[in-house]
Amino acid sequence: MNRLSLATWFFVLLSVTALAEPPSEQPKQIPLDQIWGYNLPGTRDITGLPLPEDIEQLRLGRERNIEEVRRALTAKRPADHALSSFILPRSPDLHVLRIAGGQLESDSRLGAQSRARISNSYSTSNELTLVFFSHPTSNPVRLKNVERQGSKFTVNYQFEPPSTPEVNVHFALIPLGQLSAGEYQVEFEQTPNVQDSSKIVCQAFSFKVVEPPAAETKRFLIRPDTIYVYDMPQFGDVREFESPRTIHPGWQIKDTPLVYDIGRSLHRPFQENHSAGAAFVVEGYRKTALTNAHAVLTNKAERMTEVPSDTDLTLVFYSLTFGRYVWLDSVEQSKTEVVVDYRFVSHMTAEATNHFALIPLGTLSPGPVEVKIRQLPPKAVSGTHHGPVENAERIVSGSFTFEVVE
């Protein structure tokens, strides 16, 4: 038998070790041209974020949402550390932009109290978006790359020398797609590390992805331009069903008697030990739905607990007279569930207002449908900030379940 040399044995040992230890996973890049950014060269300009439909109302809404994010990022006090980044459970779209603005505005005021209300657990069925941002800085922040290695996402950025004395903020919506179940870490790394960024660039965080329950079905966003409301921004105006909009002198009581009657029925002060009642569904769409909602809210008709499967349905959401606005944010729908998100909005005036919305659900398949009404973090328009409203069911219509029958 031939003897192997020491060098041969060393080569064999290295070969066996290489086979026993599989190569580490190489980082995967998320191209910059797939990221929607604000003041971030190389990314897609967020002012072009796609709209459900190219109409002026939605274009103006997109501009307002971008401005809300910008204002929220400038609201942090210079001595405070940067806010933590976060995940939103949708691919980048107008809805994600709106939610990001509201969350940042709330975080800048409430800090940890607000952050505790954010879920850090998401479903494997969700398309996820990572929100990256920086607070005001005279040194422009630039994204270099975003990469994933295993369960770790790393956002690499750098500071550039200022070319003007202007102070800017930056933010981006980074699509992560669907992820498998597990725990994930998100890090933000400055390369090269030339200055302290703890008060400028968003902080690292972790999140979980879990398998959805077997019964979970995917929800879709109901288009804002199909929802008609009374005294809320970014949706259609329900008064158009009764009378065309006129500039001077505007809508009169006689022009919209159904809307006027509904407003009167909601103009009652909330009471500590009483609820506003549950939201409800009516048959029909647009003017028909308005007529049927009027009948229920003026106590001329009963609320339906069973509805036919071959009829267009409309969900009626409302709030009683209160010293803060109640504004609808978004509505998502699946075969068995409808989720309505709203928020309280504080203002400087002493007026008290009530609101309602007609939300089209279309025709539904037989079976139970759960409607969930959820309060989002509050915001303000030209006024003093307030915290969340406790026991909001005193003011806002509540969750309920109805049955669709053959």
C-alpha positions as a printed Julia matrix, in Angstrom:
406×3 Matrix{Float64}:
   0.0    0.0     0.0
   1.31   3.38   -0.99
   1.78   5.91    1.72
   0.3    9.38    1.28
   2.57  12.34    1.81
   1.85  14.88    4.5
   0.98  17.43    1.83
  -1.53  15.02    0.25
  -3.18  14.34    3.59
  -3.45  18.09    4.21
  -5.1   18.57    0.81
  -7.6   15.76    1.5
  -8.43  17.24    4.92
  -9.12  20.66    3.38
 -11.35  19.09    0.73
 -13.42  17.17    3.31
 -13.78  20.31    5.47
 -14.95  22.32    2.47
 -17.59  19.69    1.7
 -18.77  19.6     5.32
 -19.22  23.38    5.56
 -21.55  24.77    2.88
 -20.66  28.24    1.6
 -22.39  31.11    3.4
 -25.34  32.73    1.67
 -24.35  35.65   -0.52
 -26.09  39.0     0.12
 -29.02  39.72   -2.18
 -29.44  43.29   -3.4
 -32.67  45.26   -3.61
 -32.01  47.54   -6.61
 -32.31  51.26   -5.92
 -34.58  51.68   -8.95
 -37.18  49.51   -7.17
 -37.23  51.84   -4.15
 -39.51  54.88   -3.95
 -37.55  57.79   -2.49
 -37.78  61.44   -1.54
 -34.61  63.51   -2.09
 -32.71  60.28   -2.78
 -30.94  60.19   -6.18
 -30.95  56.79   -7.88
 -34.35  55.8    -6.44
 -37.73  56.21   -8.08
 -39.19  59.65   -7.35
 -41.99  59.19   -4.82
 -43.96  62.02   -6.43
 -44.66  59.46   -9.17
 -45.95  56.75   -6.81
 -48.75  54.97   -8.76
 -52.36  55.94   -8.11
 -55.42  53.65   -8.33
 -56.68  56.1   -10.96
 -55.07  59.22  -12.4
 -57.52  61.8   -11.12
 -56.8   65.19   -9.59
 -58.24  64.23   -6.2
 -55.75  61.39   -5.77
 -52.83  63.41   -7.15
 -53.51  66.15   -4.61
 -53.84  63.51   -1.89
 -50.42  62.09   -2.81
 -48.88  65.56   -2.54
 -50.47  66.07    0.87
 -49.22  62.69    2.09
 -45.64  63.45    1.01
 -45.84  66.79    2.8
 -47.17  65.05    5.94
 -44.13  62.77    6.0
 -41.78  65.71    5.46
 -43.38  67.72    8.29
 -43.34  64.74   10.64
 -39.61  64.22   10.08
 -38.86  67.88   10.82
 -40.91  67.81   14.05
 -38.29  65.9    16.06
 -36.41  68.02   18.57
 -32.69  68.33   17.65
 -31.56  66.88   20.99
 -33.68  63.7    20.63
 -32.47  60.52   19.0
 -33.85  59.58   15.6
 -37.11  57.66   15.51
 -37.11  53.93   14.9
 -37.8   52.62   11.44
 -40.75  50.26   10.91
 -42.48  47.83    8.56
 -45.85  48.28    6.85
 -47.7   45.15    5.61
 -48.26  46.17    1.97
 -46.16  46.77   -1.11
 -45.39  50.47   -1.7
 -48.51  52.37   -2.78
 -50.57  55.43   -1.88
 -52.06  53.66    1.14
 -48.6   52.84    2.53
 -47.48  56.45    2.0
 -50.51  57.73    3.91
 -50.03  55.3     6.8
 -46.29  56.09    6.98
 -47.03  59.8     7.32
 -49.55  59.22   10.09
 -47.23  56.87   11.96
 -44.25  59.22   11.78
 -46.37  62.16   12.89
 -47.61  60.15   15.86
 -44.14  58.82   16.75
 -42.64  62.3    16.73
 -45.15  63.35   19.39
 -45.74  60.24   21.46
 -42.47  58.35   21.08
 -42.42  55.01   22.87
 -46.09  55.27   23.8
 -47.05  55.28   20.14
 -44.43  52.74   19.11
 -45.84  50.22   21.57
 -49.03  50.14   19.54
 -47.27  49.05   16.34
 -47.29  45.34   15.6
 -43.88  43.85   14.88
 -45.39  40.59   13.67
 -46.56  40.1    10.08
 -48.0   37.31    7.98
 -46.13  35.33    5.33
 -48.99  36.33    3.01
 -48.15  40.06    3.38
 -46.06  42.04    0.92
 -43.84  44.07    3.27
 -42.46  47.61    2.94
 -39.54  48.96    4.98
 -39.71  52.69    5.78
 -36.3   54.41    5.77
 -35.89  58.08    6.7
 -33.63  60.81    8.02
 -34.41  63.89   10.08
 -33.24  67.4     9.05
 -29.58  67.55    8.08
 -27.39  69.9     6.08
 -25.31  66.95    4.84
 -27.45  65.15    2.24
 -28.08  61.46    2.97
 -27.67  59.1     0.02
 -28.66  55.43   -0.21
 -25.77  53.28   -1.41
 -27.49  49.89   -1.41
 -29.97  47.69    0.41
 -29.1   44.04    0.88
 -30.42  40.94    2.56
 -28.27  38.16    3.95
 -30.33  35.43    5.57
 -32.55  37.02    8.2
 -30.72  40.36    8.2
 -31.51  43.41    6.07
 -28.86  46.12    5.86
 -29.47  49.59    4.49
 -26.14  51.19    3.6
 -26.04  54.96    3.29
 -23.56  57.81    3.29
 -23.45  61.53    4.01
 -22.36  63.91    1.27
 -20.77  67.31    1.72
 -23.41  70.05    1.5
 -23.57  71.96   -1.77
 -26.03  74.53   -0.4
 -26.9   75.77    3.11
 -30.31  74.13    2.74
 -31.45  71.6     5.37
 -33.29  68.56    4.04
 -35.06  65.37    5.1
 -35.07  62.11    3.15
 -37.27  59.03    3.17
 -37.87  55.87    1.17
 -40.35  53.04    0.8
 -38.29  49.87    0.31
 -40.14  46.77   -0.98
 -39.14  43.58    0.84
 -41.78  41.34   -0.76
 -43.15  38.27    1.0
 -40.88  36.67    3.58
 -40.83  33.19    5.07
 -41.66  32.71    8.74
 -38.93  33.73   11.15
 -37.31  36.63   12.99
 -35.61  39.41   11.04
 -33.23  42.23   11.92
 -32.96  45.56   10.09
 -29.7   47.54   10.4
 -28.7   50.95    9.04
 -24.97  51.33    8.37
 -23.11  54.49    7.45
 -20.24  53.77    5.04
 -17.81  55.36    5.5
 -18.58  56.29    9.09
 -17.76  59.98    9.15
 -20.2   61.48   11.67
 -22.61  60.6    14.47
 -25.95  59.74   12.82
 -27.88  58.63   15.93
 -29.99  61.81   15.88
 -30.41  61.91   12.1
 -30.96  58.46   10.56
 -33.71  56.07   11.68
 -32.85  53.44   14.26
 -32.47  49.69   13.77
 -35.24  47.3    14.82
 -36.4   43.69   14.52
 -39.65  42.06   13.44
 -41.26  38.65   13.05
 -43.03  36.92   10.18
 -45.48  34.16   11.04
 -47.63  31.69    9.14
 -51.22  32.98    8.82
 -54.15  31.07   10.3
 -55.62  28.57    7.87
 -58.77  30.67    7.47
 -56.95  33.92    6.62
 -57.73  35.38    3.21
 -55.95  38.24    1.51
 -57.53  41.69    1.85
 -57.57  44.36   -0.85
 -57.85  48.11   -0.53
 -61.19  49.65   -1.47
 -60.39  52.5    -3.85
 -60.72  55.9    -2.12
 -62.47  57.44   -5.13
 -65.38  54.98   -4.72
 -65.97  55.95   -1.07
 -68.27  58.93   -0.44
 -68.12  60.85    2.82
 -69.46  63.83    4.69
 -66.81  66.31    5.83
 -63.65  64.2     5.4
 -60.71  64.83    3.02
 -59.42  62.67    0.14
 -62.72  60.93   -0.68
 -65.82  61.73   -2.74
 -68.4   64.13   -1.27
 -71.69  62.37   -0.52
 -73.64  65.58   -1.16
 -73.0   65.12   -4.88
 -75.64  62.38   -4.92
 -78.35  64.95   -4.22
 -77.08  68.08   -5.93
 -74.18  69.02   -8.25
 -71.44  70.97   -6.53
 -71.65  74.73   -7.0
 -68.96  77.22   -6.15
 -71.19  80.1    -5.09
 -72.86  79.98   -2.68
 -72.15  76.27   -2.23
 -74.55  73.59   -1.05
 -77.66  74.78    0.74
 -79.77  72.74    3.16
 -82.55  72.48    0.59
 -80.07  71.04   -1.94
 -79.1   68.02    0.2
 -82.01  67.18    2.52
 -80.94  63.54    3.09
 -77.42  64.56    4.15
 -78.85  67.35    6.31
 -81.21  64.94    8.11
 -78.4   62.45    8.72
 -76.24  65.23   10.16
 -79.06  66.22   12.51
 -79.51  62.61   13.64
 -75.77  62.41   14.49
 -75.78  65.79   16.22
 -76.14  64.47   19.74
 -73.5   64.65   22.45
 -71.81  61.42   23.39
 -72.4   60.04   26.86
 -69.92  58.25   29.08
 -72.01  55.1    29.52
 -73.55  54.94   26.06
 -72.1   53.82   22.73
 -72.61  55.42   19.35
 -73.9   52.09   18.08
 -72.42  49.76   15.52
 -71.74  50.54   11.9
 -74.16  48.78    9.53
 -74.77  47.72    5.95
 -77.54  48.78    3.58
 -78.59  47.6     0.15
 -77.67  49.6    -2.9
 -74.95  51.97   -4.0
 -74.5   55.76   -4.21
 -77.91  57.54   -4.03
 -79.8   54.34   -3.15
 -77.37  53.62   -0.32
 -77.69  57.21    0.93
 -81.48  56.89    1.01
 -81.3   53.6     2.91
 -78.67  54.93    5.36
 -80.93  57.94    5.98
 -83.8   55.61    6.84
 -81.7   53.74    9.42
 -80.07  56.76   11.03
 -83.37  58.63   11.34
 -84.96  55.55   12.95
 -87.31  54.86   10.06
 -85.82  51.45    9.31
 -84.1   48.66   11.23
 -80.48  47.67   10.75
 -80.06  44.5     8.72
 -78.29  41.54   10.27
 -78.88  39.36    7.19
 -78.37  40.6     3.64
 -78.9   38.94    0.25
 -75.94  37.62   -1.72
 -77.18  38.94   -5.07
 -77.37  42.63   -4.09
 -74.83  45.44   -4.05
 -74.08  46.38   -0.44
 -72.74  49.55    1.16
 -71.16  49.83    4.61
 -72.18  52.9     6.64
 -69.56  54.29    9.05
 -70.34  57.35   11.2
 -69.4   59.43   14.24
 -71.42  61.55   16.65
 -70.81  65.25   17.3
 -67.39  65.68   18.91
 -64.72  68.34   19.37
 -62.24  66.57   17.09
 -62.68  65.53   13.47
 -63.13  61.82   12.79
 -61.5   61.1     9.42
 -61.55  57.83    7.55
 -58.07  56.63    6.59
 -58.58  53.46    4.55
 -60.8   50.41    4.13
 -59.63  46.9     3.27
 -61.86  43.99    2.34
 -61.63  40.22    1.96
 -64.31  37.58    1.46
 -65.02  37.33    5.17
 -63.71  40.57    6.67
 -63.82  44.36    6.25
 -61.3   46.52    8.14
 -62.04  50.25    8.54
 -59.19  52.44    9.8
 -59.89  55.96   11.04
 -58.22  58.56   13.21
 -59.18  61.52   15.41
 -57.86  64.84   14.1
 -57.49  67.82   16.43
 -57.85  71.43   15.28
 -57.69  74.97   16.62
 -61.35  75.91   16.29
 -64.02  75.3    18.9
 -66.4   73.67   16.43
 -67.84  70.22   17.04
 -68.54  68.07   13.99
 -70.06  64.76   12.98
 -69.17  62.63    9.99
 -70.29  59.62    7.99
 -69.1   57.53    5.06
 -70.68  55.24    2.47
 -68.26  52.43    1.62
 -69.12  50.14   -1.34
 -68.7   46.42   -0.66
 -70.24  45.05   -3.87
 -71.98  41.65   -3.87
 -70.68  39.14   -1.32
 -70.61  35.35   -1.09
 -72.87  33.6     1.45
 -71.5   33.39    4.98
 -70.61  35.61    7.94
 -68.69  38.86    7.36
 -66.88  40.59   10.22
 -66.48  44.39   10.13
 -63.6   45.69   12.27
 -63.42  49.41   13.12
 -59.91  50.44   14.23
 -58.58  53.72   15.63
 -55.2   54.78   14.22
 -52.82  57.18   16.0
 -54.3   60.71   16.12
 -53.03  63.68   14.16
 -53.56  67.45   14.03
 -54.31  70.09   11.42
 -53.17  73.57   12.42
 -53.92  73.0    16.06
 -52.99  71.47   19.37
 -52.09  67.78   19.44
 -54.11  65.36   21.55
 -53.56  61.72   22.39
 -55.77  58.77   21.42
 -59.42  58.84   22.48
 -60.24  56.27   25.15
 -63.55  54.39   24.81
 -63.94  55.71   21.27
 -67.08  53.6    20.82
 -68.93  56.39   22.63
 -68.3   58.57   19.58
 -67.55  56.32   16.61
 -69.66  53.51   15.19
 -68.35  50.16   16.34
 -67.43  46.77   14.9
 -70.12  44.21   14.08
 -70.84  41.02   12.09
 -73.51  40.36    9.5
 -74.61  37.34    7.53
 -74.85  37.05    3.76
 -77.58  34.6     2.78
 -78.67  32.95   -0.5
